[in-house]
Amino acid sequence: MNKPSLILFLFVFSMFGIVYATCGVVTVSAHEVYVLDSSEIHIALQAPQPDFIQSIQDHLSQFLLWGSIVIILVLTIFFVSINRPLERVCDPWLTRLKKYSPHVAQVTLGSALVASGYYGAIFGVELPLRDIFGSFAVLFSYILITLGGMLIFGLFPRIAAIGVTGIFVGLVWHFGVYMLNYATYLGEAITLALFGGAHTLFADQRLSRFFTRVIPEHFHVYKFMIMRVLFGISLIYASLYAKLIHGALALEVVTKYHLTHYFPFDPIFLVLGAMLIEILIGTFFLIGFEIRFTSLFFLVFLSMSLVFFGESVWPHIILIGTAVAMFLHGYDKYTFSVRLEKDKKAEPVL
């Protein structure tokens, strides 16, 4: 490793130690509270948690009806997706899209980091840099913007990804399991750190040869799986955190925005339904089932939420870009849908 690259490598990876050393106390909160003010959050946190079991018992017929509709829809999409004539028509051009997926993922991670630095919060608005890093906040803003720019343009992307991984580990040390909300960042950073950038303008050749020697070529089949699994875990945990662990917050959002006017259900039943849908989306990504349909549904679901609630777009860059990357890549050999296929050379359309 030449001297400049060594200095850069040590600099970005040292962020792990600096993050922990400078972290102060900060109150973290779920994504739902982006649209609540501090007084509403305080009141909701003091309120009793919604009783989902009682809600299911009170609305059992509705629960069974909508559950049956979802099951029928999922099975219909699956059997349409594995239709042989449709696969023969669509698979060739879907296969050509795969090559763009790693580039989208790399640019997505870089863009999300640049946005974090620009808006002065790391990964989400509830994690402001000033509360975490104190007087070092401006420095970390520039660090995030620099790492993001390196990834976007392919300037030593592997080193930048190692730095992002180090920062994430430092935040886990401080915030603990809460960082599962942002596991998507870790999945993309680990993938780039271990397997290299999708596009690379400048790279450290010695570092690249080291990883090539340590990580055999056949391990590269796990690249997409790492991103996909951590993306699914992130979505599942975020839903459980916002709607189960702190369900009163989600219930406050339903009340504040009069969501029952648009969806004529009991408020608790509505929160339960949203939670189950989000968990199902995360599970489908986690196991690799109906990836393309799930990606499209998630993008529509997320876009409607952003427009309706007027949320900041920048914390969702990582989710939007990763979902697009999932759609472009589709399936890998470890996805559940592919393993159900009799013809292993074929790939489900949706």
N, C-alpha and C positions, 0 to 999 in steps of 0.2 A: 504494500500500500504506500503510495507516495505521500509526502509530508502534508500537502494541502488537504488531501482526502482524509488522512488520519486525523488532522485537526478538526475537520468538519464532522467526522464520525464521532469523535469524542465529545464534541460540543452538543450535537443533537441527542446523543444517548445519555448525556449527563443530566438531561431534563428530568429523568426519573428521580434522581436524588434531590434536585432543586425543587421539584413539585412538592415533595413531601416536606422538605425543610421549610418552605414558605407558606404552606397551606394554613389558613386560619379557619375559624369556625363559620360554617354557612348552613343555613336551613335549606334543604333541598325539597323539591315538591314535584308533583306529577305534571305531565304535559297539559292535563285538563285545566290547571290553574293559570295557564297563560291568559285565559280570558276572564279570570276573576280578580277583583282587587283585594287588597290585604285584609280589609274588614270581612269580606265574604269568605275568604280563606279561613280566617280565625273562627268565624261562626261555624263553618262546615266541619272544621277539625274538632270542635266541641260537641257536635251532634252525634247521636248514636249511628252506628253503621247500618246500612240497609239490610233487611232480612230477606235474602234471596230465596231461601228454602220456603219461607212462608209465601213469597210472591209466586213461586212455582205452584204451590198447592192451591193458591187462590185463583190462579189462571192456568190450570192444568190443561184445559182443552186448547187454549191458545198456544201454549208451549208445545203440545203434541202436534198441533196443526202446522205451525211454522217450522218445527223440527222436521216434519215429514216433507214439507216443501223444499227445505234446504237439501235433504238427503236425495230427493228425486232430481233436483237441479244438478247436484254434484255428479250423480251417477249418469245422468243424461249427457253432460259435458264430457265425462270420461269415455263413454262408449262412442260418442261422436268423434272424439279425439283419436281413438285407436282404430277408426275405420280405415281399412287397408287402402282403398282407392284415394281417400282424402290424404292419407299419409304419403302415398306415392306422388301426389301432386304438390303437396306443401313442403315435404321434407327437404328437397334440394335447395329451395330458397331460404328456408329456415336455417339450414346448415350454414349457408353463406353468411348469415347474420351473426353467427357465433363469434367470429373473429373480432367484431366490434365491441363485444361485451367487456373484455378486460380494459380496453381503452376508456370506455364510459365509466367503469368503476374507479379507475385511477384518477380521472379528471373530477369525478364526483367527490372523492375523498379530498383532493386538493382544493376544490371550490368550497367545500364545507369548512375546511380549516381557514381559508382566506376570509370567509364570512365570519367565522368565530373571532378571528383577530380584529377584523374591521368593526364589528359590533361589540367588542369588549366582553364576550362571554364564551366559555369553552363548551362546545357541543350544544348547549341549550341556554335559553335566556335565564333560567333559574340558577345558573352557575356563573355569575359575573366574575370576571378576572380580578376586579378590585377587591371583592370580598374574599377571594381565595388566595391571591398573591400579594395583596396589599400594595406596597410601594413598587413592587416588581411588575405590576399589571401592564404598564406600557411596554416594558421589555418583552413580556410574554405575548402581547398582541403582535409585535413585530416577529417574534419567533414563529407563531402560528401562521402568519401571512407568508413568511419565508418558506416554511415547510410545505405549505399549500402550493406556493408558486413552483417549488421544485418538483412536486408531483404533477402539476398541470403540464409543465413544459418538459418533463423527463430529465431534469437535472439531478443526477445521483438519486433516483427515486427510491432505490433500496435503502440508502442511508437515511433519507427522509422518513421512510416507513418505519425504520428502526427507532427513530426519534419519536414518532407518534406512538409507537407501541410502548416506549419508555414512559411517555407522559401519561398514557392511559393506565399503566400499571401503578404509577404514582398516585393517580386519582382513586384507583381501587383501594390502595393502601389507606387513603384518607376517608373516602366515602363508603367503602365496602360494597355490599351487594347492590346498592343503588345504581352503580355504573352498568349493570346489566341493561338498563334502559338504553345505553349507548354502545352495546356490544357490536353493532354494525360497524362502527369505526374500527374496533379491534380486529374484526374479521378481515376487513380490507387491508388494514395495516400489516397484519401478520402475513397475509397472502403475498403482498408486495415485498415484504422483508425477506421471506423465505424463498420465493420463486422469481423475484425480480420484476421490474416494471414492464407493462405492456408496450410502452414506447419510451425510449431512452435516448436522449440527446447526448448526455455525457454520463459515463458510469465508471466506477472504480473497478478496473479489470481484476486486480488481485482479490478483492472482496467477492467479485462474481465467481472467480475460479474456486474460491474457498467454499461458497455455497453449492456450486456445481459438484464439488468433490464430496461434500457432506450429505447433500440431498440428491439421491439417485434420480435419473430421468423419469423412472416409472412412478415416482412419488408425485409428479406434476398432475396426475389425474385427480388429486385431492384439492387442487387449487379452488375450483368453483365450490366444492363441497364445504370448505371452511367458511367461505363468505356466506353461503346459503344457510348453513346451520346457525351461525351466530346472528344472522339477520332474523331468522325465525325465533331464536331465543329472545332477542331484543324486543320483538313485537309482542310475544307472549308475556314477558315480564312487565312490559310497560302497561299492558292491559290489566294484568292482575294488580299491579301497584296502584293504578289510577282508579280502578272500578271495584276492586275487592278490598285491598288493604286500606285504601282511603276512599271508599265508595261514596261517602257523604259529599266529597268534592264533586264527583261526577253528577250526583243527584242535584247539587246546587247549580251546576251548569244547565241541566235539564229544566230546572225551575226558572232560572234567570232568562233563558232564551226561549221559553215557552215551547219547547220541543214537542210537547204533547199535542199542540195545535196541528203540527205537521204529521205526527205519528200518534194516532189515537190509542195509546196504551197507558197503563198505570206507570208513573215515573220510575218506580223501582224495577218493574218488568222491562222498561225501555233500557235502563242501564244494564240490566242482566243480558238483554239481547245484544247490545253493542259489545259487551265484554266477550260473549261467546263467539260472535262473528270475528272479532279481532284475534281471539285465541285460535280459532279455526284457520284464519289466514296465516298466522305465525306457524301453526302446526304443519300446514301444507308446504310452506317453505322449508321447514325443518326436515321433513321426511322426503320432500321432493315429489309432491303430488299436484297435478294440474298447475304447473308452475306458471305457464304463460297466461292462463285464464286468471289465476290468483293475482299475478302482477297487474293485469289490466284492471281487475276489480279493485285492487288496493289503490291504484293510482286514481281511479274515479272516486273512490271512497274518501281518499285523502284530499283530493282537489275540492270536493264538495264541502268538506270540513273547513278547509282554509278560506274558501269564499264566504261561507255562511258565518263563521265566527270571526272573520277578519284577522286571523292569526298572522304573526310574522312568518314569512316564507323561508327565511334563511335557516332556521333550525331544522327544517324539513328537507333541505337539499340532499342530505345523505340518504333519506328514505326514498325520495323521488328518483334520484340517480341510481340507487341500488336496485329498485324495482324495475327500472328500464333495463339495467344490465341483466337482471334475472330473465326478463322477457327475451332479450336478444340471445342469451346463451341457451335458455331452455333447459334441457336435461343433461345429466351426466350419468355414468354407469352405476352410480350409487343411489340414484333417485328411485323412489318407490314405484313410480309409474313405469319406468323402464324395466324394472325387475318383473313387473306383471306382464310385459309384452312377450308373446311367444316368439316373434321375430326380433331378435336382439339388435338387428341392424336398423330396425325401424324406430321412430321416435314419435310419441304422441304429439298431435298438432297443438293442442291447448294444454 
